[in-house]
Amino acid sequence: MSAQTYTGPRRRGVGVALTTVTWLLALAFFFPVLWLAMTAFKQENQASSSPPTWVFTPTLDQFRAVIEGGSAVYVGNSAIATGVSTLLVLLLGIPASYALSIRPVKRVSDVLFFFISTKMLPVVAVIVPIYVIAGQLRVLDNIWTLVVLYTAMNLPIAVWMMRSFFQEIPVEVLEAASMDGAGLMRTLRSVLLPMVAPGIAATALICVIFAWNEFFFALNLTASRAATVPLFITSTMTSEGLFLARLSAAAILASLPVILAGWIAQKQLVRGLSMGAIK
């Protein structure tokens, strides 16, 4: 009886302590984002003041300066590179995932290891040959070069993710479609794709995030015509000094498309990432 009496309060105390620690950790991780957002609404003298300025009058001057500073070209380049590469990843990755899951090829484990091994090589180790090849082909500072590289960068991850989604489809569904006379393409288009749509949406969103935020290829292979949003953010760091408020405003604007995409697709994203979690 006494054990039961003390067990309840002890468990509640542990639960309260864990909840408190969780909130503190969440606030610690969120604080840099909050500080970034606050800095974006400050004037430059307030953003670089020491001690920090906590009370200030919010202003949109930094956002106006970023928008008027030619950001549209960078956003357009990032939109093209991200959108086209993600579409190519899905067009190539869906048949490959189907072949490696529902219609497995021989030595499928070796094929999967080959896919994922391409992500093990540091990007800095391949930038020199890529730069030389792009220079010989005269495609430096070309947005389509980034499209090809982003497609190759995201395809292995997409194949691994979508393969796990295809593996969750019951075999009985495929047998029923075959008995109804559905061919391979019709089965894939009318049966399989609707069932794995949440997983495809989750894969596409991850590819969008990786492509939109990619910096190394864009830094080394572009100059002005094909420069992307991450390069525009670094352009706020000039020889005249580091403009913290403008840098923060540029970072906030650069993050908005990905945040909006995640918010719009959050239902499909949660469903896709949770596929196969419960057997």
N, C-alpha and C positions, 0 to 999 in steps of 0.2 A: 504493500500500500504506500509506504513512504517512498519506495523507488519510483512508483508511478507519479507521486506528488512532485518529485524533484526533476523527473525526466522532462515533463511538459515545459516548465519555465526554462530549463537548460536548453532545450531545443529551440525555443522561441528566442532566447538570447543569442544562440549561434546564428539563427536566421537573420536577426537584426544586424549582427556584426558583419555577416557576409554581404547583406544588402548595402550597408554603409560603405564597406570597402569597395564594393562594385561601383557605387555612385561616385566615390572619390576618384577611382581610376578612370571612370568615364569622363568626369569633369577635367581630369588632368590631360587626357587625350584630346578633349574638345577645346581646351583653353587656347592652344595656338591658332585654331580656326577662328575663335572669338576675337583674339587679338588682331588677327589679319583683317577681319571685317571691321573692327573699330578703327584700325589705322587707315583703311581705305576712305573713311569719312572725315579724316583730319586734314589740316593744312600741313605742308611739308615741315614747317618749323615746329609744329606740335608733334608730328610723327617721330622726329629725331631728338626731341627734348630729353634732358636728363636732370631730374627724375622724370619718368613718363607722365604724360598729361592724361589724367583720368576724366576730367570734366572739360568738355569742349562743345562747341556748336557744330553739329554735323553739316557737312557740305558735299555737294556733288561735283565739285570742281575737278577732282582727280578722275572721276569716271568720264566727265566731259572731255578732259584732255586726252584720255586713252582712246576714246571713240574718234575724236578729231585727229588723232595722230596716225591715221592710216591703218587702223586695225582691221578694217574690212577685208583687205587683201589677204592678210594672214589667216583670218577666219575662213575665208573662201577656200584657200589652199588646204587648210586642215579639214574642212568639210568634204572636199573632193577626195583627198587621200584617205580619210577615215571611211566615208560612205562607200566608195568604190572598192576599197580593199576588203571591207567587211562583207560586201555582196559577193566578191570573188571567193572569199573564204567559205561562205555558206554553199556556193555553187560547187566548189571542189570538195568541201568537207563532208557534205551530206552523203554523196555516193560512196566516198571512202569509208565513212563510218558504217554505212549499211553493209559494205563488203566485209568489214572487219568484225561485224557483230552478228547480223542475221544470216549473211551469206559468207561465213568466214573462209578466208583463203588459207593455203598451206603456210605453216610456220608463222602464224599470226602474231605470236609473241615477239618474233624477230622484227616483223614489220612495225609493230608498235614501239619497240625499243629504238628502231631507226628514226621514227617520227620524233620521239621525245629527246633523242640524243642531239638533235639539231639545236635544242634549247640549252644544252650544256656548254656549248662553245661560247666564250665571252665575245660580245659584239666587237670589242676593241681589237680582237685578234683577226677579224675578217674585214675591217674597214679599209685597210690598205688595198687588198686585191679588188674589193668592190669599187673603191675610188678609181683605181687604174682602169678597170673594165668600163666604168661609166664614162671616164674621160676619153677612152678610145672610141666608144660608141657615140660620144658627144651628147650625152644625156645628163650631164651635171646641171644642177639648178633646174631640174625638170620635175614637175609634180608626179609624172607617171613613173619615174624611178622610185619615188617613195611609195606609190601604190603597189608596185611589184615587191618591194622590200617588206612593206607592212603585211602584205598577203602571206609571204613566206614566213614572216615572224609569228603570225597568229594561227596559221594553219595547223601546226602540230597540236597546240592546245585545244583548238576547236575539234579536231578529230578525236582526241582522247575524251573530251567532254561528251560529244554527241554519241560516241560509241556506247558509253554507259547508259545514255537515255534509250537508245535503240534496244539494248539488251533487256530493258525492263518490259518490253512488249511481249505479251503471252504468245506462245507458238500457236495456240488455238485460233488466234485472230488471223494469222497468216494462212492457216489451213482452211479456214472458212472463206477467205477471199479467193484462194486457189480453187475451191470447190464451186464458187460462183462464177468461175471463168475469168477472173481478173488477171491480167498479165503483170509483168514485173513493174513497168512504169505506172500502170494504173494503181497497183497495190501501194507503191511508194507515194504516189501523189494523193490518192483518195483515202488511204487507210493509215499509213504510217506517219506521214507528215502532220496530219491533224492531231495524232496522239502524242507526238513528241514536240508539238509547237511550243509549249512552255520551256522545254530544254533548249530548243533552237533560239528562243528569245533571250534566255540567260547567256548562251554562248555568244550571240551577236552583241549583247551589251558589254560583255567582258572584252571582246575584240575592239569595240568602239572605244572603251576606256584606254586600252593599251595603245591603240593607234593615235588617239587624240593627244595623249600625254607623251608620246615618243619624242625624244630630244636628240639622241646621239646621232642617228642617221641624218636628221634634218640639219643639225649643226655642221656636219662635215661634208654633206653632199649638196647643200643649197646655199645660195647667197642672198638673193633679193626676190627673184621672180617666183620661186617655189617655197619661200620661207613660211613656216607654220607658226601657230600660236605660241608654243613654248619659246621660239626664238624672239617673238615680239615681246614676251615678258622680260627676257634678258636685255632687250634693247633699252629698257628703262635704266639700266646700269651704264652710265656714260662716264667719260673722262672728267666731266664736271662734278660728279659725285653720285651717290646712291640715293635716288628719290624714293624713299620708303613708302610714302603715301601713294604715289603713282604706281609703284610696283605692286602694292597690295590691291589697288583697284584693278589693275590688269590681271592679277591672279584670280580675283573674284569673278571677273567677266569671263575669263578662260574656263573657269570651273562650271559656270552656269549650264552650258549645253549638256555636259555629262550628267550633272545633277538632275536636270529636267528630264533627260532620257531615262535615267534610273527611276525617277518618280513616276513617270508615265507607265513604265513597264514593270512596276514593282510587283504587281500581282503575278504576272507571268514569270518574273525573276524568282520569286519565292517558290512558286510551284515547280519551276525548272530545277532549282538548286536542291529541292527536297525530294525530287523523284528518286525512288529507290531507297529512301531513308528508312521506310517502314516495310518490312517483309510480311 
